[in-house]
Amino acid sequence: MLAVGCGMLGQLLAADSGYRGPRVPCGQGHEAVFTAYRDKAIDTVLGPVTLNRAWYHCAECGHGVAPRDAELGVAGASMSPGLAAMNDLAAAAGPFAGAARLLEELAGVRLDARRVGRAAEASGAAVAAAGRERAALIASRKVVPLPPSPLPDKLYAVVDGTGVPMTARETAGREGKGEDGRARTREVKLGVFFTQDKLDKDGYPVRDKATTSIIATFEPAAAFGSLVRAEGIRRGADHVRQLTVLGDGAAWIWGIATDKFPEATQIVDLFHAREHLHSLTRSLEFMLLDRRDEWLAARLEDLDYGYIDGIEAAVRQYPLEGVKKDEVERELGYFLNNAPRMRYHWFRQCGLFVGSGVVEASCKTVVAQRLKQAGMHWTVAGADAIIALRCKEASSQWEAICDHRHNQTPAA
């Protein structure tokens, strides 16, 4: 059946030779002249077909043009758009060799692993470039997204970063956490956006289904901040009643939040705060002795109520010197610097999320599951492309709603 369909597709494509007159625009302001008909082999979801189409040459630019290729979406490519989409899904889901085997087993399409990887990385690079271009247009107000309809009550931006194993060339000269001081990874920054309108029967917030969109980049915090700002505007940050930024306490996250969304409520992830409290307790346990568990329980209660002054007062009761003092002061500084972001009792009364689990999960499902498998070492460009495809897939439900033709108003 695939062979029959492939034959029919070949005949259908052959019905239009792509001849568009003796001259056509070359795309660079010149005219290309018809020279001959040339064959091009294209792999499709039905199998390989050969397209015989008109070929034009531009003497000014020195390159050829085939209008039929552009019309079919195969200019500069040897896969049909349908097969390229299938390839992207398979390559984003697992290693390239496994993706090639999956395509052959499920679709009868034979591609080698190298070609699968090249095609997927090219598609991912295009997706990432389109996202950056859209962000720049939104930031410059050349594109003004319509507010979501219906308008959600609360919008969240949850931000974090995670490392991706890199080739030696990509980490050369960079400091790392290894024993030799050399970096083995590069950090990719993620931003997860979702909305919330309801509370459950126990009063806890419920994330709205199919509203998650994810952005990611290896670029520095300043560039990532611009992407976060653009995505926030696209998701309705300028129109919702409550905008909240959640993070683990890293200074670069709050720098972005303060600069890009000064009106937003900033919240430190409660579970990271609890981890720091446990670490603080370990630093003091040589003085707490058998009161350790009791002291920790009381401090956890202070934290749940956002009573950071109580945590500080309890720590100051124990005079310390030297290394232990520095250790305790560092942990205590985490709470003092983030005290306004730790008013958990108040946040919960307002029906807000106080945990960043959604971005923690995205770091695992979007990045780690695909890019941190045994023996993997990436280039920044390759990792960025595959992550872009995985972010697109993870955001697919939201994008299907957002990009529905009835949800957009055409330009005048």
Secondary structure as UniProt FT lines:
FT   HELIX           2..14
FT   STRAND          23..25
FT   STRAND          31..44
FT   TURN            45..46
FT   STRAND          47..58
FT   TURN            59..62
FT   STRAND          63..65
FT   HELIX           67..72
FT   TURN            75..76
FT   HELIX           81..93
FT   HELIX           96..107
FT   HELIX           113..139
FT   TURN            140..141
FT   STRAND          154..166
FT   HELIX           168..171
FT   TURN            172..173
FT   TURN            179..180
FT   STRAND          185..199
FT   TURN            201..202
FT   STRAND          205..207
FT   TURN            209..210
FT   STRAND          213..217
FT   HELIX           221..234
FT   TURN            235..239
FT   STRAND          242..247
FT   HELIX           251..260
FT   TURN            262..263
FT   STRAND          265..268
FT   HELIX           270..288
FT   HELIX           289..291
FT   HELIX           292..304
FT   TURN            305..306
FT   HELIX           308..316
FT   HELIX           322..337
FT   HELIX           339..341
FT   HELIX           344..349
FT   TURN            350..351
FT   HELIX           357..362
FT   HELIX           363..368
FT   HELIX           369..371
FT   TURN            374..375
FT   HELIX           380..394
FT   HELIX           396..402
FT   HELIX           405..407
//
